[in-house]
Amino acid sequence: MVSSKDVAKHAGVSQTTVSRVLNTPELVKKPTLEKVMKAIDELNYMPNLHARSLVQNKTGSIALLSGPLHNPFFVDSTTAIVNYANEMGYRVSVQFVNDEKLSEAYATAFEHKIDGIILSCILLDDPIFDKLKRMNIPFITYNRKHKNNEYFVEIDNFQAGYLAVKHMVELGHTRIAWVGGPLSVSTFHNRYLGYKKAMEDFELHVSERYIFNTDTSKQDIALAFEKLKNLEDRPTAICGGSDSLALFLMDEAFQHGLSIPNDLSIIGIDNVDMSMHGSIQLTTVGSISEENLGFLAIQELIEMIENKKNSCTQITESVKVFKRSTTRALKTN
């Protein structure tokens, strides 16, 4: 088996230089780096990752606790996280978690030594937050955040809820419903507050009959839609608390023979890749930069791991409306 000593001899450098190339290549001069990398390639040298992890006190492993895959947001963010982490030389252990299984997910994540943890399933009042801080493991949350307002990457969720309503009002809608998720998480909590504030600012009545904070399941969305459809003064527009919920609502509308946007306007929040699909064209609210939150978060986490950066990351992306085909102006007499 080829050793680092063989690589050093082949490249005409010291074994220490080979070690630097493998562990801190940014500190090695380019000609030397290229010479060593050529030797590694020619000898087909495979570094002993276990030995390197012992020397560096690193495992090269990151734990990702993601939300469920029925939400396309988590499909997009998980893909971005895993791809970037792999490019940077890290393996990612992924768990797709429902909120009721959080304790088990946390326990599984901590069974093995990891360099960092990235999670999107934290609750507003989650006791795991303080535990993570005490464990001294680099961590970051994305999409959701803890009430302590630390270590997170998100969009401006309050403003997202506000802009969703504002968009509908500008199109002439006054009967605007809200179908969101559990208020125990920052994402839906703040988006709902934004919806309420906009309704108040535009002097629209906030009817409890128009408000549903669901468990985000397709079954719960179907029940909410059925109740809205059966109202005598049923809404002409619905703000979905996420693109995932808006897509469920669109499906329910189609199954009930309603045309979107002719019979009902629907807007989501997140601007997931699926919302742009030519056959869907969901109007939604999302980050102005259109950067994937998972990608932004994994960049921050790896920076914390590699540079022992312990700053309290607080990133809130500004938002805007992405006008597509699921909302339209009401006709005026």
N, C-alpha and C positions, 0 to 999 in steps of 0.2 A: 504493500500500500504506500502511495506517495505521501510524504510528510512535508510539513512547512520547511523543514531543513533542506529537503530536496529542491523545493521551489526557490529557496534563498540561493543555493549553489547554482542552479540553472540560470537565475537572473543576475547573479554576480552581486548580490546584496547580503546584508546580515539578516539573520532570522528575526531580529527585532523589527527590521524594516518591513518584512512580510507581515508581521503581526500588526503593525501600524496600518498597512494597506487594508487589512481585513477588518480592523476595528475602528480606525479613525482616518479614512482615506482623504478627508478634507484637509488633513494636516501634512500630507505627503506631496512633494513637488511632482508636477505633472509627468516629466520624463521618467522619474522613478516609478510612479504609479503605473504608467503604461508598460514599463519593462516587467514589473512584477505580475501584472494582470496577463501579459502575454505568456509568461512562464506558467502561470496557473492554468491557462487555457491549453497550452501545449502538453503539459503533464497530466491534464484532466484531474487536477487536485480538488478534492472535496473537503472543505474545512470541517473540523469536528465541532458541530454546533453546541453539543452538550458541554465540551470543554470550554468553549468560548463563553458560554452562559455563566459558567462557574467563575471564570476570570472577571467577567464584566459585572457579575451579580445581576444578570438579566436573563430572562427566559425566552425573549422574542415572542411572547404570547400576550394577546389582548383579549379580554372578555367583552363581548357585545350582548347586551340585553335589549332586544328590539321589541316593538309592539307587534301585534299579529299580522300575518301576511294577507288577510282579507282586505287590509288597508294598503292601497298601492303606494302610499307615502313611505311605508316601511320597506317595500320592495326596492324603491329607488334609493333610499338612504342606506340600506344594508349593502346593496351593490357598490355604491360609492365608497363606503367605509372599507369593505373587504378589499376592493381593488387598490385603493390608495395604501392601505396597511401592507398588502403583499408587495407592492412596489418598493416600500420602505423596509422590507425584510422582516415583517411581522406576520405571524399566524393569528387568525381570529377565530375564537370559539364563540359560535353564535347560538343564542337561545331566543326563540320567539315566544313572548310571554303575554298572557292575559293578566289583568290586574289582580284577579283573585288567586293567582299562582305566584305572586311576587316573592313570598318568603322562600318557597322552594327554589326559585330561580336564583336568588341571592346566595343561598346555601351551596348550590351547584357551582356557581361562579367562583366561590372562595375555596373549593375543594383542592384546587391546584394553584401553585404559585404563578402569578401573572404580573406583567409589568404595568398594566393599567386597565381601567374599565371604562367603557362608554355605554351609556344607557339612556333609553328614551321612555322608560316605563315608570319613572319615579313619580310619587304622589306629592301633592303640595305639602302635606304634613307627614312625610315619610321618615320614620326613625332611622332608616338605613343611611341617611345623609350624614348624620353625626358620627355614625359608626365608620363610614368611609373616611371621614376626616381624621378620626383617631387611628385608623389602620395605616395612615401615611402611604396610601397607594394613589398614584395619580389617577384622577377620574374626571369625567365631564358628562353632563347631560345635554341632550339635544331635543328640540321640539317641546319638551316639558322642562320645568325647573322646580326646585324646592322653594318654599316660602322664604328661606334665608337669602335668596337672590344671589347665589354664588355658583361658579363653575357651570355655566350654561351657554348654549347657543340656541337662539330662537328667532322667530319673526315677531314683529310687533303685533301680538295677538289681539289686544284691545282695539288697535287701529284697524286690524283686519275685519273684525266684527262690525266696526263702525262703517267702514267703507262699503261692506256688502250691503248694508241697509241704504246708505247714501246713494249707491248705484241704482237700487230699485226705486227710490224716491225720485231720482232724476228722470227715470223712465215713466213716472206717473203712478206708481203703485203706492197704495196706502194700507192695504190689507196684506201685511208682510209677516209670515210665520218664521219661527226659529226651530230647527231640529238639530240639536247638538249632542254632546256626549256628557259623561259624568263630571260634575263640578268639583270633584276631588282632585282633578288634575289641572294644572295651570293653563294648559292650552285651551280647553273648552271653557273653563271658568272665565278667563279674560276675554275670550271671543264673545261669550254670552253678555258680559258686562258692556262690551263695545256695542253689541246689538241694542241693548236696553238704552244706553246713553243716546245713540243715534235716534231711536224711536222718540225719546223724550225731546231731543233737540229739534226734531222736525214736527213736534207736536202731534204725534200719532199715538193712539191708544194702544198700550201694551196689554193685550188680552191674554189671560192665562190659558185660554182655549187654543191659542196659537203657539204656545211654547212647550217644547218637549226636550228634556235632557235625558237622553236614552243611555243604554249600555253599549251602543254602537253596533249591536248585532243586526243582521238583516231582518230577523223576526221582529225586533223592537221597532225598527224603522218602518216596517210594513204596518204595524199596529198604529204608529203615530200618523202615518199617511192616511190610513183608513179613517181615523177620527177627523183629520183635517178635511178630507174629501166629503164627509157626511155633514159638515157644518152648513147651515143655511147661508151664512155669509162667508163661505170658504175663501181662503186667501188666494190672491192672484199671483203671489210670489212667495218663495220659500228660500231662506238663507240656511244652507247646510253648514254645520259647524266644521266640516272638513270636506275635501273632495270625495273621500270615500263615502261619506253620508250622502252627499249630493248625487253620486252615481247610483246609490241604492234608491234614492228618491226618484230619480229619472226612470229607473226600471219599474218602480211601482206605478208611476204615472202611465207608462206605456201599457202595462198590464191592465190598467183601468180604462184604457182607450182614450187617454188624454194626449194632446199634442203639445210638445215643447218646442218653442215657447208660445205657441198660439193660445193654448188654454192655460198654461202655467209657466211662469218664469222661475228658473232655479239657478242659484249661484253657490259655489263652493269656496273653500279656503284651503290653500296649500300650493296650488299650481303644479300638481304631479305630472309626470310625463304623459300618463294616460289621458289627462284632461285635454291635451293638445291633439289627440288622435283625430284624424279627419272625419271619422264616423261619430265622434262624440262632441268635440268642440265645446267643452264646458266653460262657461264664464266663471272666473274664479278670482280670488285675491291671493297674491303671493309676493315673495321677496322681489324688490326692485332689481336687485343684482342677479336674480334667478340662480343664485348659487345653491347647491344642494346642502341642506343643514348638516346632514351626516358627514359630508366631505369637509365642511368647515370645522366640525367638531373633532374629527379624527386628526386633522392637521394640528389642531391645538393640543390634543392629547399626546401625540408623538413628540411635539415640541417640549411638552412638560417632562416626558420620559427621558428624552435624550439629552436635554440641556438642564435637567433637574430644575425646571422652571416651576415655581410654586405660586405664581401670581393668580389672583382670583379672576378667572375669565368671565366676562360678562358681555356677551355679544347679542344685540337685538337688531335684526335686519329690518330696515324700513320696507313698507309694502305699497302695492298699487293694485288696481283692478286690471285684469286681463279680459277684455271684452271679446266674447266669442258668440256662439249661436244659441245659447240656452236662455237668454234674457232678451226681452223686447219691450218697446214702449207701448203703453196702453193707448188705444185710439181715443181721441177726444171728440165729443160731439160738436 
